[in-house]
Amino acid sequence: MTLRLLGKAASINVRKVLWTCEEVGRAYLREDWGSGFAPTLTPEFLALNPNGLVPVIVDGDLVLWESNTICRYLAASAGTEWLLPCHPAARARVEQWMDWQATELNTAWRGAFMHLVRGHPARLDAAEVAGMVAGWNARMALLDRHLAAGGPYVAGEDFTLADIVLGLSTNRWLMTPMACPELPAVADWYARLKARPAFRRHGCNGIP
């Protein structure tokens, strides 16, 4: 059965799902929804996701939203244990970093990105923006220390879903016009991600 994926390809969260689909070999039909495309606050879309956000997948009778949950579902339903292990401890390590990406890291970058890239909110002063950038860089430095102590991937020896979600967040960090510290372990890990064909198609949002 072909998966329906609702969401524009430029969305960071849609790209998580696209990258995961490529890794697990899942066929999909993507439909453009979101800013600049079909509106997500219509009754039709809100019936699928009451939050009015992309991505959403429709897989037969199953409707799912929340990008990290969708990625977990795709990996589990494809039986790709290398992306999402079945062993409780190994799976928890992957999900720990996925949850960190969705909470701590996303919370840190959202304000700085919205101001520096999208120009909202314009009322922020330089000190506020600098504080947001510092918080974002601090979380990335935490990831750098983790990778330096273990690796070569976020959850250890193997590439997993944690690398997909954090790889896209790292791409956003690198693309945002701000001062970033040198993080050697992150740079080495990111270079490994860029060698993957699925990353080259979906991870960089068209940026080499």
VENDAMO-V994368 format. One record per backbone hydrogen bond with DSSP energy under -1.0 kcal/mol. NH is the residue of the N-H (numbers start at 1). CO is the residue of the C=O. E is the energy in kcal/mol with one decimal. If there is no record, write none. Layout:
NH_CO_E / NH_CO_E
This chain:
3_27_-1.6 / 4_58_-2.3 / 5_29_-2.4 / 6_56_-3.2 / 7_31_-3.1 / 8_33_-1.7 / 11_8_-1.4 / 15_11_-2.3 / 16_12_-1.1 / 17_13_-1.1 / 18_14_-2.5 / 19_15_-2.7 / 20_16_-2.2 / 21_17_-2.8 / 22_18_-2.1 / 23_19_-2.1 / 24_20_-2.3 / 25_21_-1.0 / 26_21_-2.3 / 29_3_-3.1 / 31_5_-3.0 / 34_38_-2.8 / 37_34_-2.9 / 38_32_-1.2 / 46_42_-2.9 / 47_43_-1.5 / 48_45_-1.7 / 49_45_-2.4 / 52_49_-2.1 / 56_6_-1.5 / 57_64_-2.5 / 58_4_-2.2 / 59_62_-2.9 / 62_59_-1.9 / 64_57_-2.2 / 70_66_-2.4 / 71_67_-2.4 / 72_68_-2.1 / 73_69_-2.5 / 74_70_-2.6 / 75_71_-2.3 / 76_72_-2.7 / 77_73_-2.9 / 78_74_-1.4 / 80_75_-2.0 / 81_79_-1.5 / 83_80_-1.4 / 84_80_-1.7 / 91_87_-3.0 / 92_88_-2.4 / 93_89_-1.7 / 94_90_-1.5 / 95_91_-2.8 / 96_92_-2.5 / 97_93_-1.3 / 98_94_-1.7 / 99_95_-2.8 / 100_96_-2.0 / 101_97_-2.1 / 102_98_-1.8 / 103_99_-1.6 / 105_100_-2.3 / 106_101_-1.6 / 107_103_-1.8 / 108_104_-1.6 / 109_105_-2.1 / 110_106_-1.9 / 113_109_-2.8 / 114_110_-2.5 / 115_111_-1.8 / 116_112_-3.1 / 117_113_-2.5 / 118_113_-1.2 / 120_114_-2.8 / 124_121_-1.2 / 129_125_-2.2 / 130_126_-2.6 / 131_127_-2.1 / 132_128_-1.9 / 133_129_-2.6 / 134_130_-2.4 / 135_131_-2.1 / 136_132_-2.3 / 137_133_-2.9 / 138_134_-2.1 / 139_135_-1.7 / 140_136_-2.0 / 141_137_-2.2 / 142_138_-1.7 / 143_139_-2.0 / 144_140_-2.1 / 145_141_-2.3 / 146_142_-2.2 / 147_143_-2.6 / 148_144_-2.5 / 149_145_-1.7 / 150_146_-1.3 / 153_156_-2.6 / 156_153_-1.3 / 161_83_-2.3 / 164_160_-1.1 / 165_161_-2.2 / 166_162_-2.0 / 167_163_-2.0 / 168_164_-1.8 / 169_165_-1.4 / 170_166_-2.3 / 171_167_-2.0 / 172_168_-1.8 / 173_169_-2.1 / 174_170_-2.5 / 175_171_-1.8 / 176_172_-1.3 / 178_176_-1.7 / 187_183_-2.5 / 188_184_-2.4 / 189_185_-2.3 / 190_186_-2.9 / 191_187_-1.9 / 192_188_-1.5 / 193_189_-1.9 / 194_190_-2.2 / 196_193_-1.9 / 200_196_-2.1 / 201_197_-1.4 / 202_198_-1.9 / 203_199_-2.9 / 207_204_-1.8
